[in-house]
């Protein structure tokens, strides 16, 4: 036993000297592909709707139903695959991801495309649930946070570069070409995982369904999950229909939307970084200010959306604020779990990933209803702002609960 520990210590020491392991970059590549396929559809809604002969709100279901696939995949499928060897599971997830995107690229109609999106959503949910654990296991303890952040950098990079590039490809070569491109990214991630990820990864503790029900019985965690779902929901009421909003209301050309999505992605990356720093000491207080600011910017977008210059400025702040809350929400959930239900931190974190995607599903679906109603596309910003009003109230109540505890 002591001999095994000595070997592990030597291995960790060697890893520290060599720097971060190559296996970590395999995870990052896969995260980039998965992040791209989740959000690229936002820029392609008008193109997909036109090609398949469906309405834009119907095309919006490709966002909400994907999110439901993630919401199921994160907690449920992760629990059911808890005993599967980590490398085998990782490779299987990427294979499922490639199949899902390949099916999307040849989908003969809308129903097949929806099923392909749900299938890919399952892969997404499980991947990000186990990815953090695998990334952390690849490095010494003092480098775990860095390893996890590098893996998630793939997701951020997807929003900054993958989505605009995928949108550009879809607009010029057809949306099917975008899904072919994402499938190729998946194959690269799959090959990298096969070659670079070690075979002897230790399985993490299985997040049983029983432990998940335990987490869902905690009042403070429930309100944290509600904050996540409602805050993200408000974002996606607008974000899902951003491309048609910019084309039909602001008056931008289709090609210009790609450039605006790039600006939006840069704002998201900056906001995510700043939001994490702001939330380090007191996540609840930081989240309150973030949600309040996001609410005001969404209301402002309702008035600036018809101006090309003002709309881009507003969107930059909206992008920064929309994703700035993500690190704080994850930290808050982990802190509550550590304090009130020790040992359930990973389970709580996984359920919060599901909450993000439930928010995406609710927001994009609500946006679709608004677009088809008499309110129309122009009303999505202030409806999204109402979601944030509710989120601020939930946050205020959560602060009150934390003081009682």
Buried (B, 14 or more C-beta within 10 A) or exposed (E): EEEEEEEEEEEBEEBEEEEBBEBBBBBBBBBBBBBBBBBBBBBBBBBBBEBBEBEBBBBBBBBBBBBBBBBBBBBBBBBBBBEBBBBEBBBBBBBBBBBBBBBBBEBEEBEEBBBBBBBBBBBBBBBBBBBBBBBBBBBBEEBBEBBBBBBBBBBBBBBBBBBBBBBBBBBEEBBBBBBBBBBBBBBBBBBBBEEBBEEEBEBBEBBEEEBBEBBBEBEBBBBBBBBBBBBBBBBBBBBBBBBBBBBBBBEBEBEBBBBBBBBBBBBBBBBBBBBBEBBEEBBBBBBBBBBBBBBBBBBBBBEBBEEBEBBBEBBBBBBBBBBBBBBBBBBBBBBBBEEBBEEBBBBBBBBBBBBBBBBBBBBBBBBBEBBBEEEEBBBBBBBBBBBBBBBBEBBBEBBEBBEEE
